[in-house]
Amino acid sequence: MRNGAGAADNAPGRSRTPARGWGRLYRQLRQNTAALWGGYFLLFIILVAIFGPYLTQHDPTIVDYSSKLLKPSADHWFGTDHNGRDIFTRIIHGTRITLTIGFIAALLGAVFGIVLGVLSGYYGGIWDSIIMRICDILLAFPGLLLALAIVSALGKSLFNVIIAVSIFSIPTFARIVRGSTLAVRKLEYIDAMRALGSSDSRIIFKHILPNITSPIIVQATLRIAIAILTASGLSFLGLGAQPPTPEWGAMLNDGREYIVEHPHVALFPGLSIVFVVLAFNLLGDGLRDVLDPKMKK
C-alpha cells in the first residue's frame, strides 16, 4: 500500500516546482519583451518602496507654504504641491503604501478565494451551489461600485479599503480555482489516490493545489494591478487614504484643482499609477502565455 501511494505521488499529472523550474520560467518569459521589462520595472518599484523613503531629503507631510506650487527643478524634481510638500518625496513614500495595499488585498482575496474554490470544485453538491451563488451575487456588481459600498459602510481608512478590495477579489479567484479543481479532480491518478485510501486533505494539498498554481499566480498578478487601481480610485474619491497620507490616489485628488495652471501636481501621481498598473498587466499577460498550456503554440 505504501509503495502504491509513493507511485501515485510521482504520477505525471502532479506538478513539480524545483529551483530549475524558475530558471526555465525566466527563459520562457524572456521571449516576451514587454512582460520582461514589466517585471524589471516592478522589481525596481519594489526596491524603491523598501529603500526609497530612507534616501529622500524632504519630509512628505510637513507643510511649507513658502514653497507651494513650485515647478519641477533641481531642488524639487517633481515640483511641490499646494501645501509646499515635495511631490517626488511623497510619491516615493506613497509607493510603499500603494504596493502594500495591492499585495495585501490580492493575498487576502486569493486565500479566501482558493479555499472556497477548492471546496466548491472538489466536494461539489450543496457546497458548490452555495459558494457559486454567493460569487454570482458579488460579481453582479462592478468591482469599484462594490468596493465603494463596502468602504462607505465601514468608514474611511486604508484598512477598510484593503478589506473592500479583497472582498471583491474573492469571487474571481474562487471561480478560477473551482474550474481548475474540477479539471484536476477528474484525472486518473486522483482516482488512484482515493483507491489507495488517501484522505481528502492529502489529495487537496499534495495533488490538486500544486497543479492549479499557474492560473492562481497569473490571476494574482493581474488582481494586484486591479487592487492598486481600485484603491487609488477610492482615495481619489476621498474614501481611502486621508490627508496628509502620501497615497497616489489622494495626491491625484489634491492636484485636480490645479491641473490647468500647475499640471505637475496631478501629472506625476497619475503617471505613477499608470506605469505600475501597466507593468503588472504586462507581467501578468506574459506569465499567462508561459504558464497556460492553451496559450502555447
N, C-alpha and C positions, 0 to 999 in steps of 0.2 A: 504494500500500500504506500509506503514512504517513497519507494523508488518510482512508483507511478506518479505520485504528486510532484516529485522532482522533475520528471519528464514533462509533465504538464506545465510546470513553471517555466521551462525552457522552450515552450511552444513558439513557433514562428510568429504568431499573432501578437505575442507580448512585446511591448515597447521597451527598448533599452536606451539608456542615456549615459554612455561612457563619456569621458572627457574628450575623446577624439570626435564624438558626435558634435560638440560645439565647434570644433575646428572645421568639420565638414559643412556645418550650417553657415559658418562665416565665409567659406569659399564659395558656397552657392549664393550667398547674399551679395558677394562682390560682383556678381553678374548683373545685379540691378543697381546701377549707379545712383539713382535717386534715393533708393532705400538706404544705401550705404552712407551717403552724405547726410541723410536724415538721422541715422544712428550716430554718426560722428558729432553732429550738431547737438544732439540730445546729451551725449556724453560730456560735451563742453558745458552745456547748460547745467547739468548736474554738478559738475565741478565748481561752476560759478555759484550755485546755490549753497554748496558746502563751505567754500573758502572765500567767496566774494565779500560777504559782509565784514570779514576781518581785514580786508585790504582797502576799504573805502575811507576817504578822508573826511567826508561830511556826515552829519547826523541826519537820518532820514525823517525825523519827526520835529526837530527844533524849528520854530518859525523865525524868519528874519525878513521883515517887511522892507528893509533897505535894499534887499537883493531880489525882490519879487519880479517875476516875468522877464528875467534876463534871457537873451537869446543864447544859443549854444556858443561856447567859447573854450579857451584853453583851461580856464578855471572851472567851468561848468559845461562838461562835454555835451549834455543834452539840454542845457539851459536850466531855468528854475521855474517853479510853479507860482501860483498867485499868493502863496504864503512864503515865498523866498526859499523853499526847500529844493535841494539839488535833485533833479529828476533822475539823473544817472544813478545816484546812490539809492534812491527809492526803488528804482527798477531792479537793481542788484539785490536789495533786501526783499523785494517782492517776489523774486524768483524762487526763493525758499518757500514762501507762503503758497505760491501758486502750485509748485510741484508737490508740496505736501498735501494740499487739497486733492489734487488729481490722483496721486498714488494711493492715499488712504481711502478715498471714495471708491476707486476702482477695486482695491483689495477687498473692502467690505462687501461690495456688490458681487465680486467673484466668489468669495467664501460662501455667502448665503445662497447665491445662485447655483453653485456647484452642488451643495448639499441638497437643495430642492430638486435640481435637475436629475441627480443620481437616484434619489428616492422615487421620483416620478418615472424615470425610464427603466429602472431595474425591477421595481415591485409592481408598477402599473396599477390597475384596478382603481379603487376609490382614491388612493393617493394621487394617481395620475390625474384623475378628473378634478379633484380639489385644487391641486397645485396649478394646473394649467388654466383653470378658470380664473384663479386669482391673477395669474400672469396676464391673461387676456384683458382683465379689467384694468390693470396698470398700464398695459401697452395701448389701451384705447385713448389715453391722454398723451398729448405731446410732452416730451421729456421736460422742457423748460417750464411748461404750464404746471405739470405735476410737482416739480421742484419748487416752483413759486408758491403753490398752495401749501406745501409742507412747511416751508420756511415761514410763511405768513401765520401758520397755526402755531409753530414752535417758538418763533421770535427771531429777531435779527442777531445773528452771530455766525462766525466762521464754522463753529462746531455744528450748528444746525444746517448750514449749507452742506457740509460733508455728509450728514445724515440724509438730507434730501436727495443729493446726487447719488448716493449709494443705493437708496431705495429704488429709484427709477432705473438703476443699472441691473438690479436683481433679475427681473423677468427676462432680459436679453440673455444673460448668462444661463439662466435656468432652461430656456428653450434650446439653446445650442448644446448644452450638456445632455439634456434629455435625448435629443436626436442622436448624438454620438453614442450615448449609453445603449440606446435601442439597437444600434448597428453592431456594437461590440458584443452585446449580450447574446446575439444570435450565432456567434462564431462557435465552431465545433469544440475548441479547446475549453471554452467556458462550460459547455455541457459535460466535458470530461472532468473538469474540476468538481462540478456538482456530484457527478457519479462517484468520485473518489472521496466524497464526504467533506469537502472544504466548506467552511462557513461562509455566509453572505459577506461578512466584513472582510474576510480574506480575499474573496473574489473581487470585491469592490476596490480595495486599497492596493492589491498586488497585481491585478489584471485589468480592471476596467479603467481606473483613473490614469495609470501610465499610458494607456492607449488613446486617451482623449485630451492629452495635454496640449497638442498642437493647436486645435481650434480655440482652446482656452487662452493660450499665450497670444494668439493673434487678436482675439476679441478684447483681451485686457489692454493691449497696446492701443487699440482704437478707442476703448472706453476712457482711457486716461485723457486723450485729447478731448473727448466729449465732456468729461468731467471738468476739465480746465475751462472750456468754453462756457459751460453752463454756470460754473461758479463765478466766472468773470461777469457773465450777464446778470446774475443775481446781485453782485456787488455794484454793478453799474446802475441797477435799479434802486440801490440803497438798502438791500435786504441782506447783504453779505457782510464783508469787512466794513467796519465803522472807522471814521477818522480818529486818529491820524495814521491808521494802519496802512503801510505802503503796498496795497494789493493792486494788481494791474487794472482790474475792472473798476475799482473805486477811483484810481488815478485817471482813468479814461472819462469817468463821470465828472471829475473835477475840471477836466480840460475842455469839456464841450462848450462852456460859456465863452471860451477864449479861442475857439477854433479858427476864427476869421483873422483876428489881429495877431494872435500868438499861437499858431498851429502846432508848434513843437510840444506844447503842454499835453496835447492829446495824441500827437503823432507817435511818439516813441512808446508809450504804453500799448497803443493799438498795434504797432508793428511787433512788439514783443509777443503779444497774444497770437498774432497771425503766424509768426515764424515757428513758435513752439508747437502750436496745434498742427501746422503743416508738416513739421518734422515727425511728429508722432504718426500722422496719417501715412506719410511716405514709408516709414519703417514698418507700420502695420501691414500696408499693402505688399511690401517686399517679403515680410515673414509669411503672409498668406500664400504668395506664389511659391515660396520654398517649402513650406510645411504641409500645404494641402496637395495631396497626390492628384486631385482632379484638375489642379491648375498647371501641372507639369506637362510639358509636351513630350 
